[in-house]
Amino acid sequence: MPAQVVNKDLQNERNKCTFNQEEFTLWWVGGEEQLKEKRSRESYFESQPEFQDKVPLHFASHQELYEETVRKATVIFTKVKKLLTEQGKYDEKKYVHFMEALLGTGFIKEGNPLGIHFSMFIPAIVGHASPEQQDQYLKKALNCEIIGSYAQTELGHGTFLRGLETTATFDPQTDEFVINSPTLTSYKWWPGALAQTVNHCVVMAQLYSNGKCYGIHPFMVQVRDSDTHMPMPGIDIGDIGDKMGYKGVNNGYLGLKNVRIPRTGMMMKNAKLMRDGTYVKPSSSVLAYGTMVFVRVIIVRNMAQSLAKAATIAVRYSSVRRQSHINPELPEVQVIDHVTQQAKLFPLVAKAIALKLTSDNLWQMYERTTSDLNSGSLDRLPELHAIACCLKVVSTSDTATGVEVCRLACGGHGYLTCANFLNYYSLASAASTYEGENTVLLLQTARFLVKMWNQAVQGKQLMPTVGYLQNYVGKQVQQFPWSDSVPVIISAFQAVVANKLRIACQSIEKRKAKGATPEEATNMTGLELIQVAEVHGRWFVLQSAYEMFEKACQKASAPLVSVMQNLCKLVVYDEALRIRGDLLRFTTMTETDLVKLEQNYEACLQALRPNAVGIVDAFDYPDFVLGSALGAYDGNVYERLFAEAMKSPLNQEPVNKTFELYLKPLMKSRL
């Protein structure tokens, strides 16, 4: 960190730290090489004059903000390529990984208008395009010779993919597809960067050939001219307007009127359409959803980072802000000394770490499954899809709620835009609906769990993430033996899932017996099913975090082991208290046990108190990435708040013109 005059209260907090922060940081980012690259990347971009805002962009108009973020985005990608070339590290693979790292760092806190190009357009080409098509498009996309988006959601349909209305009808006379938006509700709506930024788009549409519909498939469509950037014939394209967040991403709409593309414009890595219109189906229907699964994996990782940043701001501010007396004979205390404040913030610090560890585990699952797919094995894809669905829900909902808790914990100052909670909240809130609305995703996970339960009843072997269900087949609701050890509590979550799943499956069968169709019975059992899916996701978070904490503790120093163990306990106790009713119902937990759990929870808060600032410092977020007047490393909150206020355009002149135009006439009117 640069040399600064640090707020004395914040410095005192750092002096209390009992562990080596650099050791924690190395673990958090993944090792020495990753940390060196991260800091080098951040230092490089922080030093570039092109990224210094003279006036904060929240004072800019919708158009000005977009134009400035495009400028920044193009500078980022140009400089990245130049930097890697100078370091002798440039190749296509490293470039993509570097871009992926940049997308979630907050270098452009308003949202990167080119982010979707790397996070969805390129993965869509890799996941859906044949080798010949990848030769045609991939290198151009990597070099930004073409810039693309991914258009799936429509004005009238989102998560329900089978309901998408866009059509791609094969014309055997010309060997082309004719793509149409037959209704207003079929217009593509929401794709990032679509409005003014991209010139190509992977469009998801209903494939028709020889009078038959074969469902949703991806098609490469050029939407703007490569030289003039004017819309191509038949393309109706534009901006959908202002949003809560992601204001720089340039979300757009797309209407297609008899747009013709060659038959080879259909992405044919999986399904194919032959010259005579014969359809060759993919080996599995779920292959079409590979890009969505990839994005959900990335979402979990990004949510962990967003929550960690929000917690960093709130913990630092709570160490600087003094409010109220605990002992009337002593001065006002730091807000962080109030146990109620600790209970707001410390579990969020632990949750951010748990989500990050879970995202690492999920990423490993994704890579293994992708490797299996390349070898022709599809067995693990449904499992990955199911766990990615519920983890996307847990991570986004917990982050959105957690950021708001952090904002409220900072009192009135947290309401200011320069605190930057609005940015983190809007990112999490948006993620709760894009790439699958959260309730719908829980129901998708629940359907998988019901299927797995029925297979377990039949004695079939289950996939690893649901293998525990086999322990509960053939029994009625079982009281799991409770104790307050972390592994036992995590296993208790399995008991809750299994028993609630058993009851949900019984409810479905009872409703079917009364005449309901399977679909109607499932719908009527929806409330039970989403609870099952959510607890399953939370179990996976706890299990992943526990295993990775234990692995890290084998190599960590004793002081860091102590901190890690307390963090692990806190997140487990916090999640257990969240479902205390289910634990009382499905385990042998008594009221005495519940009181002990609450006491253990409070003990963890007390144990983490001396290291709270040390932990968030060890997340290693530089000030320009946090972007917060409340959370800066030096803790000079009030000076920074005043400096931010001075940047307001309304403070650039002593008297605003509204005085002469409106206020003075009103005052002189003597009504």
Summary of the structure (lengths in Angstrom):
residues: 671
radius of gyration: 26.9
end to end distance: 59.9
largest distance: 90.8
contacts: 2247
relative contact order: 0.11
helix: 61%
strand: 9%
